[in-house]
C-alpha cells in the first residue's frame, strides 16, 4: 500500500513527455505529514515497515508505522508538558539515529519547527544556529565531543531551555526516559493544529559562500518529494530505500523520510560515528535486500575504488545521485562492475528535485536530466534575459507560481533576504547550466565559480570531469587563480590516489590529459597537490576557500 493516489491525479505515465505534460496534484487544503502519512499507515497497515536501522556496533532496530506513531505521541506529549508549543523551535543533532524519525514526527504533530543539524558542528556553529533560530530545545547523540560542544554552546544561548540526549548524561535529559513517562495517546484541538502554510522545517544552508541562510519549508513541503522519491529514485512499494545521508542535511529529507514513505517504501539507516569506510555498507545491500540506493558523488567515488565485483547488487533496481555533479568516469566504472546505471538529479536545500534523469527516460550519464514538472524552470543570461536556444549557458531559475509544491517559502526571520530571493518573480538557484537540443540540462558550475581567462568563460565542472578520468586523481577542484595578464588562469587542486606522488612529470601528464579530453585552453596551468580539499561539514568542496588562499 502507498498513499500517492491520494495526492496525484495520476502516477503512471508512458514516457517523460507524458509525465511532464500531465503530472497534476489533487487540490490540497490541509496536510500534515504526521497525521496524514504516519498515523494513516499506522491505522490501515500497522505492521508496515517504516525504518530499518542498524549501526556499526552490531545493533539493529526495525520500526513499524504503528510503533512510530505511538512513540511520536509520547515525545509530542513530553514536549507539550515541557511547555513547548506551536511555532517553537527544536534543533536536532542526531546523526543517523532512528530517534530522529520519532522527534521529527512528534514536532509535526505539535507544530514545532524542527531544525536538523549535523553532529559535526563546533561550539561556534551550534551557538550561531541556536541564537539565530531562537531554539528552545536541542536533542543530540550521546557522544562525548558532541555533548561537550552542546554544553559549552548552551552557556552562550540564553533562550535554550532544554537539552536532551540518547541515554544518561550529566546536564542532559534522557529522551527515552522522559518520553516513557508520557502517554502514547495524543490529541490536539483543531485550533492548535499546524496549518498548511505554517513553518515546519528550517535548514541552515551549507555555507559554501558565506554564513548559512535559514531556509524555511512549510507543511506542504513533504508532498513535493513525491517527485524525488517515486519519479526519480524510483522507490518500490514495500521496498527498502537507502540514501547515504545523516539527519542534519537536506539530503535526508530528500531520501530518508517524506517522499519515500508517501510512496510506500521503508527507509534504511546505517548509523556510524566518525570516519566512513565504504566497504562497511557493501555487504548490507544484500543482507537487507536494499531495493533502491542514492548517495552523493563523494560516496560513489569511494565505492569505485573498491572491488565491487565481490559484492551482490542483485536486489537493487535503481541507483541515483545528487549533491554535486558526478563525473562520467564514475558512471562508467560503477556500471561496469555492478550492471547498474546511476541516474543523476539536481536540487537544493530550498527545493525538492529540480532536474533529474527520471524513471521514464533513459538517463544521460553526466547530465542533470530534464525538468521536474512541478517547477516552471528557465535559463537566464547575466542580463536577466531568457535563453531559449540550445548550448548556451545560463542560470537555472524557477518562475514563481501561486500553487507551488516543493519550494521553500522564506528565509527564517529574514524578510529582506526573502524579498531579495523572490522579488523578481523567480527563485535564482545561483547554478549555471546549458540545455541541449533534446531538452537535457548539463551542469556548468556555481555562478560564483566561473573562471574568466583571456576572454574565455570556463566552467569548472567540465575540467574536473576530465581530470577525474586520469587514474592518478582521487579528488580535485578547479578554480580561477589571479594572473596579471590573463585575469585568471585555471588552477587544479588535486588529491592523488594511492601509489602516486607529486612530480613535474605527473603534472605535465595530467595537463596533457586535459588538453586531449576537452578544449586545450581549459587545461590547468597551475597544479597543486594536497592531502585533502577544503570542504563544508556536508562534504561539498569549498572552491571559495581555495580562491581566497590564492589571493594572499
Secondary structure as UniProt FT lines:
FT   HELIX           4..6
FT   HELIX           16..22
FT   HELIX           34..38
FT   HELIX           39..44
FT   TURN            46..47
FT   STRAND          49..55
FT   TURN            56..57
FT   STRAND          60..64
FT   HELIX           65..81
FT   TURN            82..83
FT   TURN            86..87
FT   STRAND          89..93
FT   TURN            95..96
FT   HELIX           99..110
FT   STRAND          113..116
FT   TURN            119..120
FT   HELIX           123..133
FT   STRAND          135..140
FT   HELIX           144..154
FT   TURN            155..156
FT   TURN            158..159
FT   STRAND          162..165
FT   TURN            170..171
FT   STRAND          173..174
FT   HELIX           175..180
FT   TURN            190..192
FT   TURN            196..197
FT   STRAND          199..204
FT   STRAND          214..218
FT   TURN            219..220
FT   HELIX           221..226
FT   HELIX           227..232
FT   TURN            237..238
FT   STRAND          240..243
FT   TURN            247..248
FT   HELIX           250..255
FT   TURN            256..257
FT   HELIX           258..262
FT   TURN            263..264
FT   STRAND          266..271
FT   HELIX           278..287
FT   TURN            288..289
FT   STRAND          292..294
FT   HELIX           297..303
FT   TURN            304..305
FT   HELIX           308..310
FT   TURN            314..315
FT   STRAND          318..321
FT   HELIX           328..338
FT   STRAND          342..347
FT   TURN            349..350
FT   STRAND          353..356
FT   TURN            359..360
FT   TURN            365..366
FT   STRAND          369..371
FT   TURN            373..374
FT   STRAND          376..380
FT   TURN            382..383
FT   TURN            390..391
FT   STRAND          394..399
FT   STRAND          410..411
FT   TURN            412..413
FT   HELIX           415..422
FT   TURN            423..424
FT   STRAND          426..435
FT   TURN            437..438
FT   STRAND          441..446
FT   HELIX           447..449
FT   STRAND          451..453
FT   TURN            454..455
FT   STRAND          456..458
FT   HELIX           460..468
FT   TURN            471..472
FT   STRAND          473..483
FT   TURN            484..486
FT   STRAND          487..496
FT   TURN            498..499
FT   HELIX           504..517
FT   HELIX           520..522
FT   STRAND          526..529
FT   TURN            537..538
FT   HELIX           543..551
//
